[in-house]
């Protein structure tokens, strides 16, 4: 499942389950089907003893029930407990309180020291750049350009009346380039068609 931190555990009668940590709480999965859901506000205590992970949950009638799950090892159980503390602190608390200096405590003491979700969202909002202020000015309108003595009809007529000069007209010009003369010869000279006899 996307976004769910899964941990393998054993329930009653050695039935295999997965405990999934989500932003809303802890879910219990069996064969990829959700069979239990414990919301963070209803979880009153999370602790572990050896390889056994314990959840104390308050139901809708304000009655507390304790659920126990067996993990593969004590290290895995402690890791599951730490992940639960981190998830609960990140998604539920407004800010993390500093850990007290209690050196004579015998049980495990782990405190989440990072930022909470609310603090992270606040930092993003505070760092967001204000939109720039600017004035829009209307675009400058350009007048249409009119060619003197030409209109759409006259342009079409002049294009239709355009023709290629003949060889005589080309020879009458005094300053004619040799390339132009060769091009005119190629246009006006007839081409011979050679046909091969059919066998």
Number of C-alpha atoms within 10 A of each C-alpha: 7 5 9 13 17 18 19 17 25 17 14 11 6 10 10 15 23 21 22 21 21 19 14 15 19 23 19 19 20 13 9 10 10 14 11 11 14 18 14 20 12 15 19 13 12 16 18 18 13 13 17 20 21 18 19 17 21 18 12 8 6 9 8 13 12 13 13 17 22 23 20 13 13 16 12 19 25 20 13 24 19 18 16 21 16 18 23 22 22 22 17 17 15 13 15 15 11 9 11 7 7 8 7 6 8 7 7 8 10 11 14 18 14 13 16 21 17 15 16 13 12 12 11 11 10 10 9 9 8 7 6 5 6 6 5 6 6 6 6 6 6 6 6 6 6 8 7 6 7 11 11 7 9 11 12 11 11 11 10 9 8 8 8 9 11 12 14 8 9 15 11 9 9 7 8 11 9 9 9 11 14 10 10 16 14 11 14 12 9 8 8 6 5 6 6 5 5 4 3
